[in-house]
Amino acid sequence: MQYVVVQVILKEKLWGTGSGNLTSLEKTLNDQAAKGYRLHTITTASSGSKGIGGGDRIQATMVFESLG
């Protein structure tokens, strides 16, 4: 089996809940699927804050496995 590991940093919205850039996560998933990989594992971790007005950062680490 072949695996690919990808990390994406998501910036939390300053007001409200949820990520302000889930499209970058979606793009990463779709890019790997187009290359013949499927998501095997995903983990998330807080990777700090940029302070006032910056919002928190969440690091998503994804492991993809080859379908071929």
MIVOKE-993263 format. One record per residue: residue in one letter; x, y, z of N, C-alpha, C, O in turn. Coordinates in steps of 0.05 Angstrom, whole numbers, plus 32768, in hexadecimal, padded with zeros to 4 digits. Each point is the difference from the previous one (the first is absolute). Layout:
<recs>
  res   n.u   n.v   n.w  ca.u  ca.v  ca.w   c.u   c.v   c.w   o.u   o.v   o.w
    A     X     Y     Z     X     Y     Z     X     Y     Z     X     Y     Z
...
</recs>
This chain:
<recs>
  res   n.u   n.v   n.w  ca.u  ca.v  ca.w   c.u   c.v   c.w   o.u   o.v   o.w
    M  8011  7FE8  8000  7FEF  8018  8000  8012  8019  8000  8015  8001  800C
    Q  7FE1  8013  7FE6  800E  801A  8000  7FEE  8014  800F  7FE8  8000  7FFD
    Y  8025  8012  8012  7FF2  8014  800F  800B  801C  7FFB  8018  8003  7FF9
    V  7FD7  8011  8009  8008  801C  7FFE  7FF5  800E  8019  7FE9  7FFB  8008
    V  8028  8015  8005  7FF8  8010  8017  7FFF  801D  7FF8  8013  800B  7FF5
    V  7FD7  8002  8012  7FFC  801C  7FF9  7FF6  800F  8018  7FEF  7FF6  800F
    Q  801C  8022  7FF6  7FF6  8011  8016  7FF4  8019  7FF4  800A  800C  7FED
    V  7FDF  7FFC  801F  7FF2  8019  7FF8  7FFB  8010  8019  7FF7  7FF5  8014
    I  800F  8025  7FEB  7FFB  8011  8017  7FE6  800F  7FFB  7FFD  800E  7FEC
    L  7FF0  7FEF  8026  7FE6  800D  7FFE  7FFF  8017  8014  8007  7FFD  8017
    K  7FF0  801A  7FE0  7FFD  8018  8011  7FE3  8001  8009  7FEE  8001  7FF0
    E  800E  8000  802B  7FE5  8002  800B  7FF6  801D  7FFC  800F  8013  8000
    K  7FD7  7FEF  7FFC  7FF4  801A  7FFE  8003  8010  801A  8000  7FF4  8016
    L  8003  8026  7FE8  8003  8010  8018  7FE6  8001  800F  8000  7FFE  8019
    W  7FEA  8004  7FD9  7FE6  8000  800D  7FF0  7FE8  7FF8  8000  7FF8  7FE8
    G  7FF2  7FFC  802A  7FF0  7FE8  7FFA  8011  7FE7  8001  8015  7FFF  800C
    T  7FE1  7FEC  7FE8  800E  7FE6  8000  8006  7FF7  7FE4  7FF5  800A  7FED
    G  801C  7FE2  8011  8007  7FF4  7FE6  8019  800D  7FF4  800A  8014  800A
    S  7FFF  7FDF  7FE2  8018  8009  7FF2  7FF9  8014  7FEA  7FEC  7FFD  7FF3
    G  8026  8016  8009  7FFC  8014  7FEB  800A  7FF6  7FE5  7FFC  800E  7FEC
    N  8012  7FDB  8013  800B  7FF7  7FE7  7FFE  7FE2  7FFC  8014  7FF3  7FF9
    L  7FD4  8002  800B  7FFC  7FE4  7FFB  8004  7FF8  7FE3  8005  7FE9  7FFA
    T  7FFA  802A  7FF4  8004  7FFA  7FE4  801C  7FF6  7FFB  8004  7FF0  7FEE
    S  8010  8019  8021  801B  7FF6  7FFC  8002  7FE3  8009  800F  7FF0  7FF4
    L  7FE2  8008  8021  8000  7FE4  8008  7FF2  7FEF  7FEB  8009  7FEA  7FF9
    E  7FE1  8020  7FFD  7FF1  7FF2  7FEB  8011  7FFD  7FE7  8000  7FEB  7FF3
    K  800F  8029  8005  8011  7FFF  7FE9  8016  7FEB  8003  8006  7FF1  7FEE
    T  8006  800E  802A  8014  7FEC  8005  7FF5  7FE3  7FFE  800C  7FEF  7FF3
    L  7FDC  800D  8018  7FF3  7FE6  7FFE  7FFB  7FF8  7FE3  8006  7FEA  7FF7
    N  7FEF  8029  7FFA  7FF9  7FFB  7FE3  8019  7FFC  7FEF  8000  7FF0  7FEE
    D  8015  801F  8018  8019  7FFE  7FF1  800C  7FE4  8003  8009  7FF3  7FED
    Q  7FF7  8003  802C  800B  7FE5  8005  7FEE  7FEA  7FF4  800A  7FEC  7FF6
    A  7FDC  8018  800B  7FEE  7FED  7FF4  8004  7FFE  7FE2  7FFF  7FEA  7FF4
    A  8006  802D  7FFF  8005  8000  7FE3  801A  7FF2  7FF9  8004  7FF6  7FEA
    K  800F  8008  8029  8019  7FF2  7FFC  7FFF  7FE3  8007  8013  7FF1  7FFD
    G  7FD5  8005  800B  7FFD  7FE4  8006  8004  7FF8  801D  8006  7FE9  8006
    Y  7FF7  802B  800C  8003  7FFA  801D  7FE5  8004  800E  7FEF  800F  7FF7
    R  800E  7FE2  801F  7FE8  8004  8010  800A  8007  801D  8015  7FF8  8008
    L  7FDA  8017  8006  8007  8008  801B  8000  7FE8  8012  7FEC  7FF1  8002
    H  802A  800B  800C  8003  7FEA  8012  7FFB  8009  801D  7FF1  7FF4  800F
    T  801C  8023  7FF9  7FFE  800A  801B  8002  801E  7FFF  800E  800C  7FEF
    I  7FE4  8001  8024  8003  801D  8003  8001  8006  801E  7FF0  7FF5  800F
    T  8022  801D  7FF8  8001  8009  801C  8002  801F  7FFF  8009  800C  7FED
    T  7FEE  8000  8029  8001  801D  8002  800D  8007  801A  7FFE  7FF2  8014
    A  8010  8025  7FEC  800D  800A  8018  8000  801F  7FFF  8002  800C  7FEB
    S  7FFC  8000  802C  8002  801D  8002  801D  8008  7FFB  8012  7FF4  800C
    S  7FF2  801F  7FE2  801B  8009  7FFB  8005  801D  8007  8011  800D  7FF4
    G  7FDF  7FFD  801F  8005  801B  800A  7FEE  8015  7FF4  7FEE  7FFA  7FF0
    S  8017  801E  8019  7FF0  8017  7FF8  8012  8016  7FF6  8017  8002  8008
    K  7FDE  800F  7FE7  800F  8018  7FF7  7FF9  8018  8011  8008  8016  7FF9
    G  7FEA  7FE6  801D  7FFA  8017  8011  7FE7  800E  7FF9  7FEF  7FF5  7FF2
    I  800E  8023  8016  7FE8  8010  7FFC  7FFA  8002  7FE2  8011  800A  7FF1
    G  7FD7  7FEE  8007  7FF8  8003  7FE4  800A  7FEA  7FEE  7FF9  7FFF  7FE9
    G  8018  7FEF  8022  800C  7FEC  7FEF  7FF2  7FE5  7FFF  8002  7FF2  7FEC
    G  7FEF  8008  8029  7FF2  7FE6  8000  8013  7FEA  8006  8018  8002  7FFB
    D  7FDE  7FE8  8010  8010  7FE9  8006  8006  7FF0  7FE7  7FF3  8002  7FEC
    R  8022  7FED  8016  8008  7FEF  7FEA  7FFC  7FE3  8008  8005  7FF9  8016
    I  7FF1  7FF8  7FD7  7FFD  7FE3  8004  8010  7FF2  7FEA  7FFD  8006  7FE8
    Q  8013  7FE7  8020  8011  7FF1  7FED  7FF2  7FE6  7FFB  7FFC  7FF0  8013
    A  7FFD  800A  7FD4  7FF4  7FE7  7FF8  8016  7FEF  7FF2  800B  8009  7FEC
    T  7FFB  7FE0  801F  8013  7FEE  7FF4  7FF0  7FE8  7FF4  7FF2  7FF2  800F
    M  8012  800A  7FD7  7FF1  7FEB  7FF3  8013  7FEB  7FF4  8015  8008  7FF4
    V  7FE5  7FDF  800F  800F  7FEA  7FF3  7FEE  7FF4  7FEB  7FEA  7FF7  8005
    F  8020  8009  7FE2  7FF2  7FF5  7FEA  800E  7FE6  7FF7  8018  7FFE  8002
    E  7FD8  7FEE  7FF6  800C  7FE7  7FF6  7FF9  7FFD  7FE3  7FEA  8007  7FF7
    S  8029  7FED  7FFA  7FFD  7FFC  7FE4  7FEA  7FEA  7FFB  7FFF  7FEC  800E
    L  7FF1  8019  7FDE  7FEC  7FEC  7FF8  800B  7FEC  7FEC  7FF4  7FEB  7FFB
    G  8023  801C  7FFA  800B  7FEE  7FEB  8017  7FF0  8007  800A  7FF1  7FF0
</recs>
